[in-house]
Amino acid sequence: MIKNHYESYIIVDGNYEDNVIEEIIKKYEAFFKKNEVEIKNTDRIGRRRMAYQIKKKQNGFYVCFEIIASTSMIAKLERTYKLDENIIRSLTIIMDKKTQKEKDDYLKKKTMMAEAAAREAKAAAEAEVAAVASTEKTEK
């Protein structure tokens, strides 16, 4: 059976507590494992105010599952999303190889930039500590 790379986005009611949202995410991760779907990443995007009301809700908690699954499994997943009253909206898209490579490159670049910023911040903090220490030495 041919398996493809997918991104499956869901919007959970944003009025729920964090632990309830986490339970919903864990429920779907267990559903994936039960149905032999490989989970590459679960991205908890967070609470956002929606551009317009959906099911009389203004806020939603966005989650993205990066999965590798068969097309028949995606149909089953979509049906499960529809039946779950906790999910306001869902969208599952197939990722072609080009888009997948671009996303991987972007994430690598973003990680490298964050690491560089952390190194610069650490160096600046160490320089400040050294400057304070030298100032205290001269005052004595």
LUMKOL-927882 format. One record per residue: x negated, y negated, z of N, C-alpha, C, O in turn; residue number from 1. Coordinates in pm, 1 decimal, decimal comma. Each point is the difference from the previous one (the first is absolute). Layout:
N
{rec {X; Y; Z}; {X; Y; Z}; {X; Y; Z}; {X; Y; Z}; NUM}
...
***
This chain:
140
{rec {-83,3; 116,9; 0,0}; {83,3; -116,9; 0,0}; {-89,0; -124,8; 0,0}; {-96,1; -8,8; 76,4}; 1}
{rec {128,8; -85,4; -161,3}; {-78,8; -123,1; -14,2}; {34,6; -95,9; 113,5}; {116,9; -24,2; 30,0}; 2}
{rec {-221,2; -29,3; 32,0}; {19,1; -97,7; 106,8}; {-58,6; -133,8; -44,7}; {-105,5; -5,9; -63,3}; 3}
{rec {175,8; -99,6; 97,5}; {-41,4; -135,0; -34,7}; {-21,6; -82,1; 126,1}; {44,1; 35,8; 109,2}; 4}
{rec {-113,1; -146,4; -128,4}; {-24,8; -94,2; 109,6}; {114,7; -101,5; 1,4}; {31,5; -60,0; -102,7}; 5}
{rec {30,5; 41,4; 219,8}; {112,0; -92,5; 14,4}; {-24,9; -95,9; 115,3}; {-76,7; 28,6; 91,9}; 6}
{rec {143,4; -143,1; -99,3}; {12,8; -90,7; 113,1}; {147,8; -6,9; 30,7}; {81,3; -30,3; -87,3}; 7}
{rec {-46,9; 58,3; 210,9}; {139,3; -2,0; 42,5}; {14,9; -105,9; 108,4}; {-56,4; 12,0; 108,8}; 8}
{rec {132,9; -115,3; -139,9}; {22,0; -110,6; 92,6}; {137,3; 14,2; 63,7}; {97,6; 34,0; -66,9}; 9}
{rec {-91,2; -60,4; 196,3}; {129,3; -4,9; 67,6}; {6,2; -127,8; 82,9}; {-101,7; -52,5; 45,3}; 10}
{rec {223,6; 4,5; -27,1}; {24,9; -112,9; 89,2}; {91,9; 51,6; 109,7}; {112,8; 42,0; -25,9}; 11}
{rec {-162,7; -46,0; 148,5}; {76,0; 42,1; 116,9}; {55,4; -125,9; 64,9}; {-60,8; -106,7; -9,0}; 12}
{rec {174,9; 118,4; 73,7}; {60,8; -113,8; 68,8}; {-102,2; -64,4; 92,7}; {-54,2; 65,8; 88,8}; 13}
{rec {28,2; -193,4; -109,4}; {-101,6; -72,2; 76,2}; {39,8; -30,6; 142,8}; {-83,5; -44,7; 78,7}; 14}
{rec {208,7; 67,8; -43,4}; {46,2; -26,7; 136,1}; {-31,5; 114,4; 96,2}; {17,1; -14,5; 121,1}; 15}
{rec {-62,3; 127,0; -173,3}; {-35,4; 113,6; 85,2}; {-128,4; -29,4; 76,4}; {-83,6; -78,7; -44,5}; 16}
{rec {69,1; 142,7; 159,6}; {-122,7; -8,8; 78,5}; {-112,6; 73,3; -73,4}; {25,7; 85,1; -85,1}; 17}
{rec {-150,0; -118,6; 118,7}; {-115,5; 61,3; -65,3}; {-2,4; 151,1; 16,0}; {-35,1; 71,5; -93,9}; 18}
{rec {72,0; -21,8; 211,6}; {-4,7; 145,0; 20,6}; {105,5; 72,7; -84,0}; {-23,7; 113,0; -42,5}; 19}
{rec {138,2; -174,3; 17,9}; {102,8; 60,4; -85,1}; {-49,1; 4,6; -145,0}; {19,1; 99,7; -69,7}; 20}
{rec {-81,8; -207,5; 25,8}; {-54,3; -3,7; -136,0}; {-108,7; 105,1; -15,9}; {-7,7; 66,8; -103,0}; 21}
{rec {-75,9; -52,3; 204,5}; {-107,2; 100,4; -4,6}; {57,7; 141,0; -7,0}; {-55,6; 86,0; -68,4}; 22}
{rec {166,0; -61,4; 137,9}; {66,7; 130,7; -7,2}; {51,9; 27,8; -140,7}; {-9,3; 112,7; -48,8}; 23}
{rec {63,2; -214,1; -15,8}; {50,7; 16,0; -136,9}; {-115,5; 32,8; -94,2}; {12,9; 87,1; -86,0}; 24}
{rec {-125,3; -156,1; 101,8}; {-117,2; 26,6; -83,7}; {-50,1; 142,0; 23,2}; {-31,0; 71,3; -95,5}; 25}
{rec {22,9; -30,0; 221,5}; {-44,9; 136,3; 32,7}; {95,7; 104,3; -58,1}; {-42,9; 106,9; -43,6}; 26}
{rec {171,9; -138,4; 43,2}; {99,7; 91,8; -55,9}; {-27,2; 25,4; -148,8}; {8,6; 113,4; -47,3}; 27}
{rec {-41,4; -220,2; -25,1}; {-26,6; 17,1; -142,5}; {-135,2; 64,8; -25,5}; {-15,3; 74,3; -97,0}; 28}
{rec {-81,8; -100,7; 181,0}; {-128,7; 69,1; -14,7}; {18,7; 149,8; 22,8}; {-59,8; 81,2; -70,5}; 29}
{rec {142,9; -43,6; 169,1}; {29,6; 141,9; 23,7}; {76,9; 59,2; -117,8}; {-23,1; 114,7; -38,2}; 30}
{rec {114,5; -193,0; -19,2}; {75,3; 44,6; -118,0}; {-95,1; 29,0; -116,0}; {16,2; 99,6; -70,6}; 31}
{rec {-114,8; -186,3; 51,1}; {-97,7; 20,8; -107,4}; {-79,8; 127,6; 23,2}; {-18,3; 79,8; -91,9}; 32}
{rec {-28,7; -60,7; 213,0}; {-80,3; 118,3; 30,9}; {81,1; 127,5; -17,3}; {-50,3; 100,3; -50,8}; 33}
{rec {175,4; -104,9; 93,0}; {88,7; 116,2; -12,0}; {21,2; 38,2; -146,1}; {12,4; 118,1; -32,6}; 34}
{rec {-8,4; -217,1; -54,5}; {25,7; 23,9; -141,9}; {-127,3; 1,8; -84,5}; {5,4; -17,3; -121,7}; 35}
{rec {-119,9; 38,3; 186,9}; {-128,5; 15,5; -67,7}; {-37,8; -120,0; -87,0}; {-47,4; 14,5; -112,7}; 36}
{rec {70,1; -133,0; 169,0}; {-38,5; -124,3; -65,8}; {-125,3; -50,6; 69,1}; {-4,9; -7,5; 122,7}; 37}
{rec {-96,4; -27,3; -200,9}; {-124,3; -51,6; 56,5}; {15,0; -149,9; 24,9}; {31,3; -76,4; -91,3}; 38}
{rec {-53,6; 35,9; 214,7}; {7,1; -141,8; 36,9}; {-141,6; -56,7; -6,6}; {-87,3; 41,6; 76,1}; 39}
{rec {64,3; -136,8; -167,2}; {-131,9; -62,4; -9,7}; {-14,8; -114,1; 100,2}; {-106,5; -19,0; 58,6}; 40}
{rec {215,0; -56,8; -39,8}; {-7,7; -115,9; 88,1}; {141,1; -41,3; 39,9}; {94,3; 12,7; -78,1}; 41}
{rec {-81,2; -61,9; 199,7}; {124,7; -60,3; 45,2}; {-33,3; -142,8; 40,5}; {-72,3; -23,0; 96,9}; 42}
{rec {125,5; -71,9; -171,6}; {-29,3; -141,4; 24,4}; {120,5; -65,1; 65,5}; {105,5; -14,3; -61,9}; 43}
{rec {-121,8; -25,0; 187,2}; {105,8; -70,6; 72,1}; {-17,8; -148,4; -29,8}; {-79,2; -68,2; 64,9}; 44}
{rec {152,3; 19,7; -161,9}; {-16,4; -138,3; -46,2}; {47,6; -97,5; 106,9}; {-63,5; -102,9; 23,2}; 45}
{rec {174,5; 134,7; 41,6}; {44,9; -81,7; 112,7}; {135,1; -64,5; -21,3}; {67,0; 22,2; -100,8}; 46}
{rec {-28,7; -102,7; 198,7}; {129,2; -68,8; -6,6}; {-9,8; -119,5; -93,2}; {-97,3; -75,4; 1,7}; 47}
{rec {199,3; 60,8; -81,7}; {7,7; -113,0; -93,1}; {145,0; -48,3; -7,3}; {94,2; 77,7; 15,6}; 48}
{rec {-79,8; -203,7; -39,0}; {132,9; -54,4; -27,2}; {26,7; 23,5; -148,4}; {-81,7; -33,7; -85,6}; 49}
{rec {197,5; 91,9; 57,4}; {32,9; 33,5; -139,1}; {51,5; -124,5; -72,8}; {53,6; -92,2; 61,3}; 50}
{rec {-71,0; 92,4; -191,1}; {40,8; -114,0; -81,4}; {152,6; -17,6; 0,9}; {50,1; -111,8; -12,1}; 51}
{rec {21,1; 220,3; 26,2}; {145,9; -3,8; 7,0}; {45,5; 115,0; 89,6}; {-73,6; 96,1; 22,5}; 52}
{rec {195,5; -107,7; 27,9}; {51,0; 102,7; 89,6}; {23,8; 131,5; -73,7}; {50,7; 2,1; -112,2}; 53}
{rec {-88,2; 106,8; 177,4}; {30,8; 133,7; -49,3}; {72,8; 71,0; 112,6}; {-53,1; 12,3; 110,4}; 54}
{rec {172,9; 34,0; -137,1}; {83,4; 65,6; 101,9}; {12,7; -87,4; 124,3}; {-6,0; 48,6; 112,9}; 55}
{rec {23,8; -178,1; -135,9}; {17,5; -100,6; 105,7}; {-120,3; -10,3; 93,7}; {15,5; -37,5; 116,2}; 56}
{rec {-134,6; 70,4; -165,2}; {-123,2; -9,3; 78,6}; {-89,1; -107,6; -61,2}; {-11,9; -9,6; -122,2}; 57}
{rec {-50,6; -71,3; 207,9}; {-90,1; -105,8; -45,2}; {-146,5; 42,4; 4,7}; {-80,6; -47,1; -80,4}; 58}
{rec {45,3; 135,7; 173,9}; {-138,6; 41,5; 20,1}; {-14,4; 149,0; -25,2}; {91,8; 78,5; 23,8}; 59}
{rec {-209,4; -41,9; -72,5}; {-27,3; 141,0; -22,2}; {-143,5; 32,9; 34,2}; {-87,4; -86,5; -5,3}; 60}
{rec {63,0; 212,5; 40,5}; {-135,5; 49,0; 24,3}; {-38,2; 82,9; -121,9}; {64,1; 100,8; -29,5}; 61}
{rec {-168,1; -143,1; -40,9}; {-40,2; 62,7; -125,1}; {-106,3; 105,9; 24,6}; {-93,7; -21,3; 76,9}; 62}
{rec {109,2; 136,5; -143,5}; {-94,9; 110,4; 11,9}; {-26,6; 54,6; -140,2}; {92,2; 13,6; -80,5}; 63}
{rec {-218,8; 17,5; 51,9}; {-38,4; 59,6; -128,2}; {-68,3; 133,9; 27,1}; {-98,9; 7,0; 73,0}; 64}
{rec {153,3; 98,9; -133,0}; {-61,5; 131,7; 6,0}; {-67,8; 25,5; -133,4}; {65,5; -5,7; -104,1}; 65}
{rec {-195,2; 33,6; 104,8}; {-69,5; 42,9; -121,1}; {-4,1; 151,7; 5,7}; {-60,0; 58,4; 90,3}; 66}
{rec {125,1; 5,7; -188,8}; {15,5; 144,7; 4,5}; {-32,8; 62,5; -134,9}; {-0,2; -66,6; -103,5}; 67}
{rec {-27,7; 197,1; 107,7}; {-16,8; 78,8; -120,5}; {105,8; 108,7; 6,1}; {-1,5; 84,2; 89,8}; 68}
{rec {94,6; -86,3; -186,9}; {114,6; 90,4; 5,0}; {47,9; 34,8; -140,5}; {-40,7; -61,8; -98,4}; 69}
{rec {127,8; 161,8; 91,2}; {61,6; 37,8; -126,9}; {123,2; -87,0; -24,1}; {52,0; -61,6; 92,9}; 70}
{rec {-6,1; 56,9; -216,5}; {116,3; -82,7; -32,8}; {126,0; 51,3; 68,0}; {85,9; -79,3; 38,6}; 71}
{rec {-73,5; 211,2; -23,2}; {118,1; 54,3; 66,9}; {2,8; -43,1; 147,0}; {106,9; -22,5; 56,7}; 72}
{rec {-222,9; 11,6; 3,1}; {-8,3; -44,0; 139,7}; {42,1; -146,1; 12,3}; {62,8; -38,3; 98,7}; 73}
{rec {-96,6; -42,7; -197,1}; {36,2; -142,1; 3,7}; {151,8; -15,8; -3,5}; {55,3; -85,6; 69,2}; 74}
{rec {11,9; 167,6; -149,1}; {146,8; -4,2; -4,1}; {58,5; 33,5; 137,2}; {96,1; -63,3; 43,9}; 75}
{rec {-153,5; 161,8; 23,0}; {44,0; 38,7; 133,8}; {-27,0; -112,7; 99,5}; {83,1; -28,1; 86,4}; 76}
{rec {-199,1; -36,3; -98,5}; {-36,3; -110,9; 87,5}; {96,9; -117,1; -17,2}; {45,7; -58,2; 98,4}; 77}
{rec {-15,2; 24,4; -221,8}; {92,1; -111,3; -26,7}; {137,4; 27,8; 61,0}; {62,7; -90,0; 55,8}; 78}
{rec {-16,9; 212,9; -66,2}; {129,0; 36,7; 59,8}; {-5,9; -13,7; 152,4}; {95,3; -47,5; 61,8}; 79}
{rec {-204,9; 88,3; -2,5}; {-16,5; -11,9; 145,4}; {1,0; -146,5; 42,7}; {59,5; -34,8; 102,0}; 80}
{rec {-125,5; -50,7; -180,0}; {1,2; -143,3; 29,4}; {143,2; -54,6; -3,2}; {40,3; -75,9; 88,1}; 81}
{rec {35,1; 115,2; -189,7}; {137,7; -49,4; -16,1}; {87,7; 40,1; 118,5}; {86,1; -76,8; 42,9}; 82}
{rec {-108,2; 197,0; 9,5}; {83,6; 50,0; 109,2}; {-39,8; -54,2; 136,9}; {78,5; 7,6; 94,5}; 83}
{rec {-198,5; -61,8; -83,0}; {-49,2; -52,4; 127,1}; {52,3; -141,9; 20,6}; {-32,3; -90,7; -76,7}; 84}
{rec {113,2; 72,6; 180,7}; {58,8; -131,9; 24,2}; {-99,9; -99,6; 57,4}; {29,3; -119,4; 5,1}; 85}
{rec {-147,1; 165,7; 38,4}; {-103,0; -89,7; 53,2}; {-75,9; -72,1; -110,8}; {-63,4; -102,5; 25,1}; 86}
{rec {69,3; 154,5; -146,0}; {-73,9; -58,2; -111,6}; {91,7; -93,9; -77,6}; {105,4; 39,8; -49,6}; 87}
{rec {-148,2; -164,6; 40,5}; {78,7; -101,7; -68,8}; {-16,8; 13,0; -151,5}; {97,1; -7,5; -75,3}; 88}
{rec {-222,7; 27,1; 31,9}; {-29,8; 7,7; -143,3}; {-123,1; 86,0; -18,4}; {-85,1; 8,2; 88,6}; 89}
{rec {75,8; 56,7; -205,5}; {-117,9; 81,9; -29,3}; {-34,9; -13,4; -147,3}; {84,1; -33,6; -83,4}; 90}
{rec {-210,5; 60,9; 54,1}; {-48,3; -2,0; -137,6}; {-119,1; 94,8; -9,2}; {-93,9; -9,3; 79,1}; 91}
{rec {98,2; 99,8; -175,3}; {-111,1; 91,1; -21,7}; {-46,8; -17,0; -143,7}; {78,7; 10,6; -94,1}; 92}
{rec {-209,6; -37,5; 78,3}; {-55,8; -21,6; -133,9}; {-117,1; 95,0; -21,5}; {-70,3; 37,6; 93,8}; 93}
{rec {51,4; -0,3; -218,9}; {-113,1; 85,5; -36,4}; {-119,3; -90,2; -30,2}; {14,1; -105,6; -61,6}; 94}
{rec {-131,0; 149,0; 106,1}; {-121,6; -77,4; -22,2}; {-80,1; 66,7; -111,6}; {-39,9; 115,8; 12,4}; 95}
{rec {16,6; -188,8; -120,8}; {-85,0; 55,5; -105,9}; {-146,3; -13,7; 41,7}; {-31,5; -70,7; 95,8}; 96}
{rec {-55,8; 137,2; -166,6}; {-141,3; 5,2; 38,8}; {-64,8; -138,9; 0,3}; {-81,3; -30,2; 87,4}; 97}
{rec {116,6; -53,7; -184,2}; {-59,2; -133,5; -8,4}; {39,0; -84,7; 122,4}; {-85,5; -63,6; 61,8}; 98}
{rec {212,6; 63,3; -28,2}; {47,3; -77,4; 114,4}; {-59,3; 53,2; 129,4}; {-35,0; -76,8; 89,6}; 99}
{rec {24,1; 206,9; -80,4}; {-57,9; 62,0; 119,1}; {-146,2; -40,2; 16,0}; {-44,3; -28,0; 111,4}; 100}
{rec {-31,4; 24,8; -221,3}; {-140,7; -39,3; 5,1}; {-12,9; -147,2; 40,0}; {-84,8; -35,2; 81,9}; 101}
{rec {169,6; -50,8; -140,2}; {-3,0; -141,9; 33,7}; {29,2; -22,0; 148,9}; {-64,2; -82,6; 65,0}; 102}
{rec {160,9; 156,7; -12,3}; {33,7; -13,6; 141,5}; {-115,4; 47,0; 87,4}; {-32,8; -65,6; 98,8}; 103}
{rec {-29,2; 177,7; -133,0}; {-114,3; 50,2; 75,6}; {-115,3; -99,7; -1,6}; {-63,6; -23,4; 102,8}; 104}
{rec {36,5; -35,8; -219,9}; {-105,8; -100,3; -11,3}; {31,2; -122,4; 85,8}; {-88,1; -53,8; 67,1}; 105}
{rec {213,5; 10,5; -69,8}; {41,4; -115,1; 79,8}; {-18,6; 27,4; 149,0}; {-50,5; -85,1; 73,2}; 106}
{rec {91,4; 204,2; -28,3}; {-13,4; 34,5; 141,7}; {-146,1; 9,0; 42,2}; {-34,9; -40,2; 111,0}; 107}
{rec {-52,1; 93,3; -199,7}; {-142,9; 5,5; 30,6}; {-56,8; -140,7; 14,8}; {-75,1; -28,3; 93,4}; 108}
{rec {111,9; -60,0; -186,9}; {-49,1; -137,3; 3,3}; {49,5; -70,8; 126,1}; {-75,9; -72,7; 64,2}; 109}
{rec {201,8; 93,5; -28,8}; {57,4; -62,6; 118,2}; {-70,7; 49,1; 126,7}; {-26,6; -79,1; 90,5}; 110}
{rec {-3,9; 209,0; -83,8}; {-70,5; 56,7; 114,9}; {-140,4; -56,6; 10,7}; {-45,0; -34,9; 109,1}; 111}
{rec {-24,8; 25,5; -222,5}; {-135,6; -55,3; 0,7}; {0,9; -145,0; 45,8}; {-87,7; -40,9; 76,0}; 112}
{rec {185,3; -37,8; -120,8}; {8,4; -140,3; 40,2}; {28,9; -12,8; 149,5}; {-55,4; -87,4; 66,8}; 113}
{rec {142,0; 174,1; -14,3}; {31,6; -3,5; 142,9}; {-122,7; 37,2; 82,9}; {-25,8; -60,9; 103,8}; 114}
{rec {-49,7; 160,5; -149,4}; {-121,9; 39,0; 70,8}; {-103,2; -112,1; -2,0}; {-66,9; -24,6; 100,4}; 115}
{rec {53,4; -43,7; -214,7}; {-94,0; -111,2; -10,1}; {41,3; -114,0; 93,4}; {-84,6; -60,2; 66,0}; 116}
{rec {214,2; 30,9; -60,7}; {49,2; -106,0; 88,7}; {-25,3; 36,5; 146,7}; {-35,0; -86,0; 80,7}; 117}
{rec {52,9; 214,1; -47,1}; {-25,0; 44,1; 137,5}; {-147,7; -13,3; 35,3}; {-34,1; -41,5; 110,8}; 118}
{rec {-54,6; 76,9; -205,7}; {-144,0; -14,5; 25,0}; {-36,6; -146,6; 19,8}; {-78,8; -32,3; 89,0}; 119}
{rec {135,3; -57,8; -171,4}; {-28,1; -143,2; 13,0}; {49,5; -53,7; 133,8}; {-68,1; -80,0; 64,2}; 120}
{rec {186,6; 123,9; -22,1}; {54,9; -45,8; 127,7}; {-86,1; 49,0; 115,3}; {-22,2; -73,4; 96,3}; 121}
{rec {-26,2; 196,1; -104,9}; {-85,9; 55,3; 104,5}; {-131,7; -77,3; 6,7}; {-49,0; -31,9; 108,3}; 122}
{rec {-7,9; 2,1; -226,4}; {-126,0; -75,0; -3,9}; {19,7; -140,9; 57,4}; {-86,1; -49,6; 72,7}; 123}
{rec {198,1; -14,5; -104,7}; {28,0; -133,8; 52,1}; {17,0; 3,7; 150,9}; {-47,1; -89,4; 70,2}; 124}
{rec {114,2; 192,6; -19,8}; {19,1; 12,7; 145,4}; {-132,8; 22,8; 69,7}; {-24,2; -57,0; 106,4}; 125}
{rec {-62,6; 139,6; -164,4}; {-131,5; 24,5; 58,4}; {-84,9; -126,9; -1,0}; {-72,8; -26,7; 95,6}; 126}
{rec {81,9; -51,5; -203,3}; {-74,4; -125,0; -8,4}; {49,4; -98,9; 105,2}; {-79,8; -72,8; 59,2}; 127}
{rec {209,0; 69,9; -36,0}; {56,3; -90,3; 99,9}; {-44,8; 40,8; 140,5}; {-32,9; -85,5; 82,3}; 128}
{rec {31,9; 215,5; -55,3}; {-46,0; 49,3; 130,1}; {-147,1; -36,2; 20,2}; {-40,0; -41,3; 108,8}; 129}
{rec {-39,6; 56,9; -213,7}; {-142,4; -34,6; 9,7}; {-18,0; -149,5; 23,5}; {-87,2; -40,5; 76,8}; 130}
{rec {169,2; -42,0; -142,5}; {-9,3; -145,0; 17,6}; {37,4; -39,8; 142,0}; {-64,6; -86,7; 58,9}; 131}
{rec {167,9; 148,6; -3,3}; {41,9; -29,3; 137,2}; {-109,3; 43,7; 97,4}; {-29,5; -70,9; 96,1}; 132}
{rec {-30,3; 186,5; -120,4}; {-106,4; 49,8; 87,7}; {-121,0; -92,5; -3,0}; {-60,0; -26,8; 104,1}; 133}
{rec {23,6; -22,3; -222,4}; {-115,6; -89,9; -9,2}; {29,5; -134,7; 64,9}; {-89,7; -62,2; 56,9}; 134}
{rec {214,7; 16,6; -65,0}; {40,1; -125,3; 64,4}; {-7,5; 13,3; 151,1}; {-45,5; -91,6; 68,5}; 135}
{rec {90,1; 205,4; -16,2}; {-6,4; 22,8; 144,3}; {-144,4; 6,7; 48,2}; {-31,3; -45,1; 110,2}; 136}
{rec {-56,7; 101,4; -192,9}; {-141,2; 11,7; 36,2}; {-65,0; -138,8; 9,6}; {-77,2; -26,5; 92,1}; 137}
{rec {108,9; -61,0; -187,0}; {-57,7; -133,5; 1,1}; {51,8; -84,8; 113,8}; {-70,2; -89,5; 47,2}; 138}
{rec {193,1; 115,9; -1,7}; {57,9; -76,8; 109,8}; {-64,9; 33,9; 132,6}; {-2,3; -84,1; 89,9}; 139}
{rec {-51,2; 205,6; -74,6}; {-62,4; 41,4; 126,2}; {-132,4; -64,2; 10,2}; {-71,1; 20,3; 98,4}; 140}
***
